[in-house]
Amino acid sequence: MINVSKKCIGCNKCVPVCPFAAIQLIEKKAVINEACTLCGACVQVCPVTAIEITREEAAARDLSGYRGVWVFVELMEGSDKAGSPRKIRPVVFELLSAGRRLADELGEELSAVLLTDKNPGFEKELGAYGADKVYLVENPELHEYNTDIFATAIIALTHKHKPSAMLYGATIMGRDLAPRVASCLYTGLTADCTALAIKDGLLLQSRPAFGGNIMADILSPGSRPQMATVRPNVMKLAEPIYGKVAVTVREEIKIDKNLRRVKVLERNLERGNGGVKLEDARIIVSGGRGMKTREKFKVLEELSRLLGGVVGASRAAVDLGLKEKAHQVGQSGTTVSPKLYLSFGISGAVQHIVGMKASDVIVAVNKDPNAPIFSVAKYGVVGDAHEIAPKLIEALKKSKA
Amino acid sequence: MHIAVCVKQVPDTTEVKINPETGTLIRTGVPSIINPYDHFALQTAMGLKKLHGCRVTVISMGPPQARSVVQMGMALGADDGVLLSDMAFAGSDTWATSYALAKAVKKLGKVDLILAGMQAIDGDTAQTGPGMAQQLGIPQVSFCEKIDLDGRKLIARRLIDGGYEIVEVKVPALFTMIMPRDYVPVYPAFLETHASLKKPYYVWSAADIGAEPRYLGLKGSPTQVARIYPPQQREKAAMTGGSAQEAAEKILEIMRKEHFIAE
């Protein structure tokens, strides 16, 4: 239900903002017609909070019309506004791979939601990774990410097509966008899921809880779409089937310039994480609390250089100041999936393990034979990291010579 | 300029241990702290207050003992504090929490700027801040590390995937804060804490903020916890030990076998 109260001063701010031309000014009052989708764009700009959307009670909601799994297609930001077409962020393909499985189990469609200023044929790639359909909104205002504009568009699309579930990458963009959408739709959102499944027709979302020390299964039984974010490198990537092109469904959504309340003045894409590229690393040499001091940690940097790897660190090591936050692997750092993960002095708190367990080969060195890290490692070495690391460097140099 | 800073009392999750036999959390003896990101949000507000003379209100939601984090905010320089405390809030997920906090901010009257940590270290969701902004109908800038005030405009440096942006937004707006690398947390001195006890402190119930009970607590939360369980134990690793030299040789052998270095 949407209502305009007596507080309305007829300022006309809401009229141009409505993506569906559902508001008219009649006798200096905003009047809302049937075209309204309850997207909330008008509520956002009303200076006197005269417009209110009241949500139906969860228990009373009719969920029968909701079908299909949606994946939000995140595009990488370009550094210049009029640049070449942007690329799809790899996590999207991981989400499609997982979404395909869920959609098949439900016997429903998998759709990708693509908001962009220009589409160079993304439906081919999206189809190859499993999308049946692409809902495409093409509009010059979508040349870069903006919270309000993207949220409004997604809210409008979900009102129209009623998906049962929707997945977002737990990237900075996804974590900015999804809660905004969930808040407006009064729907459940589960962050950083490490596993997704279907249980009795519902989306079963598993995630680490309590600082990553324990796991929780979450359901959103009374609301739709059931929304979840998933970290990059968590879901297994399916083999793409090239030639399977998703069907494009064009959607027209009017986007008023006034919705762009946050303006980007400058964007810098190089120096963000101090040049640390953990996400795409092939080899990661990582240290934990057991490395003890910043000085002693440096041996791992040398080892990493020798192997052509990237240095990682546990949360404990970062908290102790042994390594910068940019190197942190884990639930509250970066999730990684290198070919080789070589850890020294990391005991393996759940919050760390969920961030690296997707690595192909894990070799762990720790003094404590009962350290939890050995439960995910392929090879475990019981011993002192401070003694073993220098010997390994020596042996590596010798074998190279 | 009126700034509201949202803070949460959290268990120090780095201190949590797991009982290896039962796989359950050992909660006893885990200290409660202010969520570190919220601490930085508080300090950011204090920086703005120093430069521009803003009024700062600290808000928290939690059980009565969460008063300590509100009091800490006041000791650090906030002018007043509010704790939302009511059994009706118990079991709230991020949706219900952001609903209640937004209602409390509305009750405060004209708030220009809302600051919060990007996420709490016990839940790690980063959802409550943006949820509040939506409920209040104001823009959000998440994952910020620096905010400057220029008249009624705010200029912020925020993280994006693979870099950062400088953005501009007019008040009212909500910001969630990350911790920059050079950040040093400041803790109040005893005298400041003592003096802060005289500052206005309010405990508000669900009725006080005009929150509808059906949107609060477990009942009002769209997400439900179906099950809590210890993390999955996997097959044990192939273990090896011996002297440091032997261990190093062994790792080298593994790397050869797995083709990370030439044979």
Interface residues (C-beta under 8 A of the other chain):
Chain A: G40 V43 Q44 V45 C46 T49 R55 E57 A58 M76 E77 R89 Y145 T147 D148 A151 T171 I172 M173 R175 D176 A178 P179 R180 A182 S183 C184 Y186 T187 G188 L189 T190 A191 D192 L204 P208 A209 F210 G211 G212 N213 I214 M215 A216 D217 I218 L219 S220 P221 G222 S223 R261 V262 K263 V264 L265 E266 R267 N268 L269 E270 R271 G272 N273 I283 L307 R315 A316 D319 E324 K325 Q331 S332 K339 L340 L342 V350 Q351 I353 V354 V361 I362 V363 A364 V365 P369 N370 P372 F374 S375 V376 A377 K378 Y379 G380 V381 V382 G383 D384 E387 I388 K391 L392 E394 A395 L396 S399
Chain B: P11 T13 T14 V16 I18 P20 T24 L25 D93 T94 W95 S98 I121 D122 G123 D124 T125 A126 Q127 T128 G129 P130 G131 M132 A133 Q134 Q135 G137 I138 P139 Q140 V141 S142 F143 I155 L159 I160 D161 G162 G163 Y164 E165 I166 V167 E168 V169 K170 A173 M179 R181 R214 Y215 K219 G220 S221 P222 T223 Q224 V225 A226 R227 I228 Y229 P230 P231 Q232 Q233 R234 K236 A237 A238 M239 T240 G241 G242 S243 A244 Q245 A247 A248 E249 K250 I251 L252 I254 M255 E258 F260 I261
